[in-house]
Amino acid sequence: MSIASSPPILIISHEFFPKRGGIATYTEEIARGAASNGREIEVWAPKSESIAKQDFPFRVRQLDLKGSQDLLCQLKLAREWQRNRGAIRNSIVHLTDPGPILATRYIQYFKSLKPHRLILTFHGSEIIRFAGKPFIKALITKSIKRCDRIHVLSRYSRSLLERYFPESKTKILVIPGALKSDFRVPKVKQHNITGPLIILTVGRLHPRKGQADTMDALTRLPESTRQIIEFWVVGSGGKYGYGEELKSKAKEAGFRVKFFGDVSEEKLQELYARADIFALNSVYFRKSVEGYGLVYLEAAAYGLPIVANSVGGVSEAVSHMNNGILVKPHDQEALTEAFNRLVQDPALRENMGNHGRIWSQRFSWNRIANELYNTMAM
């Protein structure tokens, strides 16, 4: 079937621009990739004044949703689905995050509301949460049985699905993520040999992101080493009092810590370009885990050697001793040693940075969208 005669693609998400984060990036980029391949795309997303100001290469239908997973949000999305059942029946419908998957789990019982093809994307933590609630697990199992394809970004997420939802085995497609389509590959940076050595982290201020462990590891560096480093923290969040915990640790760290909060894309690019090492030491937290980590690709593209924990799908976003160093979660001695090794060895930093630039460009969203949509039997 030619692209011109292929069914339109309807992508439904509770996380989309101007939201930041991995799922919002995934939703926008998979839509851009499909549009660049000549597919007819429409995205359903929560209403935002910022959306109207953007020039997307696809249509966006703004829904009166908060973008949460509560019952009211689910009912509103289900009602929108019912109102547009004619378009639904003739479209490839792609649900890119837990919200829409939960919201449409009851609709599967009505043949008149069944899409032409149904694609589900799972990212990691939601698989564990769904499996932990028997009633929800039963409904998600039915959704999986009725869907045509499941996309995951990592082999780790595939293993979770196969363990908790064995019905998914024959439907899973593993394709790692990619840099944003408008990502400007930076020039090779000129290192400042006189200023402080900057260690950058980017992510929500949340216990799962492990910024506290990073700070503790850096605090254990020799005093002479701590005098030459700065730790830059990008991101916001106050859940579990974590933001305040980090600020308290910063006062006793023995090195300079700068909190930037949320920053614009331009500012983030500037911080990447000025940094020397990237760190995001994610850990298991309750039923939450890092399924992949698109931010590691951005850091690698800027030629930053990476220090990360070997947890979840991170080892598929960071190649150990190629573009970064992976350590076991909560192994503070090994984490401190990883930082010390990179701080003391400029040649190693440069070598890993060079490998990272190549590693980060293995995939593109055009290719991902092509494999996900264009190869699907219609």
Secondary structure, DSSP 8 states (H G I E B T S, - for coil): --GGGS--EEEE-S--TT--SHHHHHHHHHHHHHHHTT--EEEEEE--HHHHTS--SSEEEEES--S--SHHHHHHHHHHHHHTHHHHHTSEEEE-SHHHHHHTTTGGG-GGG--SEEEEE--SHHHHHHHTSHHHHHHHHHHHHH-SEEEESSHHHHHHHHHH-GGGGGGEEE------TT----------SSS-EEEEEES-SSGGG-HHHHHHHHHTS-HHHHTTEEEEEE----GGGHHHHHHHHHHTSSSEEEEEES--HHHHHHHHHH-SEEEE----BTTB--S--HHHHHHHHTT--EEEE--TTGGGTS-BTTTEEEE-TT-HHHHHHHHHHHHH-HHHHHHHHHHHHHHTTS--HHHHHIIIIITS--
